[in-house]
Amino acid sequence: MSAIETLSGGVSVNRTSPYPLRATRLRIHTHQEAVVYMRTDCHVCRSEGLTPQSRVLLRAGEREAIATLHQVESDLLASDQAGLSEIAWERLGVDEGDLVYASHPRPVESLSAVRRRIYGNRVDEPSLQAIITDVVKGSYSDVHLSSFITACAAFPLDLDETIALTKAMVDVGERLTWSQTPILDKHSVGGLPGNRTTPIVVAIVAAHGLTMPKTSSRAITSPAGTADTMETLAPVDLDLPAIRRVVEKEAGCIVWGGAVRLSPADDILIRIERALDIDSEGQLVASVLSKKIAAGSSHLVLDIPVGPTAKVRSADAARELASRLSDVAGAFGVQTRIIVSDGTEPVGEGIGPALEARECPRGAARKSGLLTRVTRSGVHSGRRAPRTRRCMRDGARSIVRAGYAE
């Protein structure tokens, strides 16, 4: 008779299953969703009642992963083999031919909160904590993630839910702390091609002795995100120790947030949002601010472009979003300034990572000046603040003019 044990995280597994499978690496890339491939006549599928799209708990030694089952009928696999996608192979840390045990995972209890949301019910903080924890653990398939994202778009999150979601996304990851203050940041809600002010703003701010550890995302609804553009110039997949070294040396950095565990749920959700072309207000606010809070930011400038093809389509919607961003940031002690900009056309002439990297966007000088003003209370020397503001403003303008001259 099989013995059932409960593992950390509350997942139950058959520890004495006599039917292991041999792991084989198929070198199939499925991004962040682990996938396991088995033959339709596999004895484990028959004994466990596993069917296509079943969620399967895989165990190899002391390592585990929850994967989605795909079944094959060809000679690609033997009946005693489990073919693993790249992410499943990585999570299990196996070698070719290692034994892998497969069983049903325990039901994901937080999905009941997702179902409640689908029917228009509010979700409390403990439920959102449970959802985001399970998302990061890999307990949610892409179908589950799509359901959560769609439900939160169909029935928008209120202020308390948005704060709770932001907190949950921060809590499941790591946080950076800094001895110096202020810690500056900027973000554009985006949705426009060619909107690449970040590399210039970070360079100007850091060159004048202020700290700006900038984490950026890859594209969601536009041809290139800041991380995509910066990657054409320098590596952006730095880990936390590397971020600290760069910031200590240069006072600033631009890195891809997905390479570090700062709000790790964000990049998981962004991948699905991009496929669905959905970026609802509550999730947008939680996405933006969770990374800023996790990075230790104390002062933040936010840009909301408004235009017929931007994420924000009207002045009224921009005011509502600005109010929500300000309220949620204030709940975490982050000082903000929000500007509403013209989003009726592309910001620069280049569209796509390489061409956008060549641009010197027109809004750089203005945003650098705003970022300086928002830090006025955080700059210690009374004489340094005006000098820094003036230098940053003049420096930004000269860089912009030099870029246009080229």
N, C-alpha and C positions, 0 to 999 in steps of 0.2 A: 504494500500500500504506500502511495506516495506521501511524503511529508511536505507540508506547505509552510514556508517561512515568510516573515514580513521583513523586507529590506528597509533601509533608511529611505525616507520619502514616502513610506506607506505603500510600496509596490509589492504585491505578493507574487511568488514564483515557485514553480515546482523544482525543488532542489535535487530530487533524486530521479529525475526523468532518465530512463534507460535508453533514450533515443536521441543522441546528439547528431548533429550534422557537421560536415567538414566545410570550413570556411574557404571561399574562393573569391578572389578580387576580380570584379568585372570591369573596373575602371570606367564606370558610368557615373557621370557627374549629375547629381540631383540637388545641387546647391545645399541648403541647410536642412532639407528633409531627408532623413535616413530611409533607405529603401532596401528591403531584402527580397531576393528572387528565389523561388522554389518551384520545382516541377509540380504539375497538377496531381501526379501520382505519388508525391512525396508522402512517406509514412507519417511524418509529423503533421502535415496538413490534414491527413485523414483522421489521425488519432485526436488531434486538438480541435478539429472542426474549423480550420482556418480557410478562408476564402479570399479572393482578390479584394484588396483595399482593407483587409483586416489589420488592426494594430497588433504588433507582435513584440513581446519583450525578449530581447536577445541577451544571453549571458555568456561571457567567455572569461573564465577565471574569476577575478573580482570586479571586472568591468561589465557595464550594462549599457544598453541603448534600446530605445523604443523605436521601431521602424514600421513602415507601411509595406504590406506584402503585395508583391506582383508575382503572378504565376506564369510559367512558360511550359510549352509542350514540345519544344525542339530539343536537340541534343546538346544545347548550350550547357546544360547542367546534368549531372547524374542525379538519381533520385535521393542520394544521401548527401547532396551538397546544398549549401546555402550561399547563393551569390550575393555579394555585398556591394552597395554603391560606395563611392569614395568617402562620403561623410560617415556612413555606417562603419566602414573599415577603420577610419580614423578614430571614431569614438570607442570602438571595441579594442583597438590596439593589437589586433591579431596578426599572425603570420599565415601564409598559405597552408591549408590543411589542418589548422587548429580546430579543436572541437568547439562548437557553438550550440547552446541549448536554447530552444525556442518554446515559448508558452504564451498564454493570454496574460496581458498586464491587468492590473486591477483597474476597474472603471475610473475615469478621471472625474472626480466629484465636482470640480469647478465648472465643468460643462453645464451643470444644472443652472448656474448663474447666467451663462451665455444664453441658454434656452429661455430663461426668464426675461432677459433683455430683448430677445427676438419678439416676445409678445408685449413689449412696451413697458415692462416693469423696471423700476430703478434698481441699481446695483450698489451695495454698500461697500465701505472700505475693505473689510475682511474678504469679501468676495473678489474684489479687484486684486487684492494682494495674492489670493489663491490662484486666480487666472494667470497673472503675470508670472508667478513662480512656476506654474506648470508650463507656460509658454517657453520659458528659458530652459527648463529641464528637458524639453523636447517631447513632452507628453501630448502636445497638440499637433495634429496633422495639418497640412495646408487647407483642407476642407474646414477643419475646426477654426483655424485662424481667419479664414475668409468669412465664416459665420460671425465671429466676434466683431471683425472690422465693419461688416455690413450692418450688423445690428446697431452698432454705435453711430453709424451714419444715418440710418433710418430713424432712430430715436436718439437725437443728440444728447450728449452728456451735459448735465447741469454743472454749476460751478463746483459744488461739493464733490461730485463724481470726477470732475477733471482734476481737482486737487488730489483726490485719492489715487487716481490713475497715475498722475505724475509722481507721487510719493512711492507708489508700488514699483514703478519703473526705475526709480533711483535706488530703492532699497535692495533690489535683487542683484545689483552690480557693485562695483567698487567705486570709491570716491577719492578724488584728489584733494589734498589740503595743502595750503601754502602759508609760509611764515610771513610773507610780505602782503601788503594791501595797497591799493585796491587790485582786484583781479578783473580784468576787462574782457568783454566779449561783444560780438555783434552777430546779427543773423538777419537774413532776408527770407521772408515767407516764400518768395520765389514764384515759380510757375512761368517765368520768362526766360527765353534763351539769351545768352550773352551777359547775364547778370553776375559778373565776377569782380566785385570790389574787394573781396576778402583778402587776397594775397597782398594787395597794396596797403590796405588799412592795417593789417597785422604788421607789415614791415615798418610802416610809419610809426605806429604806436610803440613797437619794441625798440626802434632806433632812438626813441626819446626816453628810454628808461622805465617805461611802464610795462606791466606783465600782462601778456595776452596768450594763454594756451588755448588755441582754437581747435575744437573738434568739429568736423564737418561730415555731412552725409554724401552718399552718391546720389545720382539723379533719381527723382521719384516721378515727376510729370514733365520734366524738361530734358533736352538732349544731353545735358551734362550737369552734374553737381559740382560743388566746390572741390570735393575730394578727387573727382575724376579729372578736373582741370589741373589741380596742383600736382597730380601724379605725373603729368607730362613734364614737370620741372624737377621734381624731387620725390623720393619715397614718402608715402603717407601712411603706411601700415606699421607705425611705431607702437611698441608696447609701453606700459606705464613707466618703467625705469628709463627708457629712451626719451620719453616725453620730458621727464624731469631733467635729464641731462641737457637736452636741447634748450629748455626754458631757462635753466640756470646759466647757460652760456650766452644765449641770444635774447632772452626775455620774452620770446614768443615762439609759437610753432603753429603749423597747420597740419592736422593729421585726420585720417579717416576714423570716425568713431567706432566703426565695426571691427577694427583691429584690436580694440581694448574692451574691457568689461565695464565701460561707463554706460549705464543704461543699456545693457545687452539686448533687452526685449525690443528696443527701438528698431534696430536693424532687421530683426526677424519680422516685425510688423511692416516695415517699409517695403520689404521684398514683396509681400502680398498686396500692399496698397498700390505699388507700381503696376502689378499685373491687372488689378481691378480698376486702375485709374481713379482711386478714391483717396481723398485726404480730408476727412471731416474735421470740423473745428476743434472738437474736444481732443481728438487724437493728435491733431497738428500741434495744439498748445502743449500737450503732455510730451510729445516727441521733442519739440524745440527746447522746452524748459528743463526736462529731465536731464538732458545732456549738459546743459549749462550748469545746473545745480551740482551734478556729479563731478564736473570739472572744477568746481570750487569758485565759479564766477560770482562776483559781488556787484558788478555794474554792467549793464547790458543795454545796447542800442538795437532796436528792432525796426526793420523796414518792411512795410506792407505795400507792395505794388498793387495798384487797382487798374483793371482794364478788362476788355471784353474776352480776352483769352487767358488772363492771369488766374491764379487760384482764387483771388478775391475780385468779384465782378462789379461791386458797387460801393459808393462811399458809405452807405448805411452798414453794409456788411463789414467794411473795414473798421468802422467805429466800434461795432460789436466785438470784432476779433481783438482790436486794440484793448478794449475794456477787459476782456477775458484774459488776455496775456498779462496785463498789468495786475489784475487781481490775483491770478495764480502765482506770478512771480513775487508779489508782495507777501503772499502766505509763506514763502520760503526765505524772505528777507533779502531778495535780490532787487536792487534799484534799477529802474528801467526808464528809457526814453523811447517813444515810439513815433516814427514818421510814416506818413502815408504818401507814397510817391506815384508818379505817372507810370502806369503799366500798359499803356496803349500800344506800345511797340517794343521790339527788342532793345535791350539796354545798350548793347554793343553791336558792332558789325559782324563779328565772328560768332558762329554757332557750332557747338561741338567742342570737346575738350581742348584740342590743339589750337584751334583758332581763337577760342575764348582766352587761352593763356597768353596770346599775343596782344590782347586788347588792354587798354588802360581806361577803364570805365569812367564815364563822366561824373558819376556820383561819389567817387572816392574822396574828393576834398570835403564835400559836405558831410559825409558820414564820419570822417576822421574828426572834424570839428565838433560834431555832436557827441562823439564818444569821449572827447576831452571834457566837454561841459558836464556830461553825466558823472564824471569822476572828480569834479571840483572839490567835493567834500572829502574825497579820499586822498588827495595829494597833500602831503604834510607841510611843505614849505609854502608860505604865503607868496613868495616871489617866484617860486618855481611854476606854479599853476598857470599864470598868464604867459610866462615864457614858453612853457610846454604847449599850451594851446596855440600860441602864435606860430611856433616852429612847425607843429603838426599841420596846421592849416596851410602855411606857406609851402611846406614840403610837399603836401598832397597836391597843391595846385601846380607846383613846378614839375612834379612827376607826370601829372595829367597832360600839361602842355608839352613836355618832352615826348610823351607817347604819341600825341596827335601830330607832332612835328615829324615823327618818323613816317 
